[in-house]
Amino acid sequence: SGIMINLQKRIKGVDENKKYMDTRICIREKLLTEEIKELERTLMGDKVSRLTFPSPGVLHEMHLTITPNDGFYKGGIYHFDIKVPAEYNNVPPVVKCLTRVWHPNINEDGAICLSLLRENSLDAFGWRPTRNMTEVVHGLASLFTDLMDFDDPLNQQAAEQYQQNRGNFESKVRDYIYRYARQ
């Protein structure tokens, strides 16, 4: 069967999968090199979003810090871990929120609901290969301002609380900032 043939090739040192992965990684690195230059230009003077690279020279692992300057989340500082898979830009980056936050679109485990990061989204807002890291960073920042989405919440309780009692929602957001997200 096909598996045996591949195994034979591998024993001979021909690993098509490795070759494929090397090509994908090479494409990803090229894309990221360009996109990060663009992103750094865009973020110059931006007081809300800051991008850093935990390992020098490793472009596909990023740390994003968002410090909203208005709205419910003002005064909080939110950390995100961004990993860009080898299949980028066919697939979106994988993003996790490292700061606990009371938010309709971010759950307590740090999972994020943002159309842009969805691979097979049926709406026009999902991931497409034409998208880039600048859009990802802007999308994440706007979760703290105008992109809060209550139709498809990840944290159902937060969304319901927002709709039923905005005052309670706001004080819980504040409480979380005080406990987990202080600058």
Secondary structure, DSSP 8 states (H G I E B T S, - for coil): -HHHHHHHHHHTT--HHHHHHHHHHHHHHHHHHHHHHHHHHHHTT-SSEEEE-SSTT-TTEEEEEE---SSTTTTB-EEEEEE--TTTTTS--EEEE-S---BTTB-TT--B--GGG-TT-SSTTS--TT--HHHHHHHHHHTTTT---SSS-SSHHHHHHHHH-HHHHHHHHHHHHHHH-B-
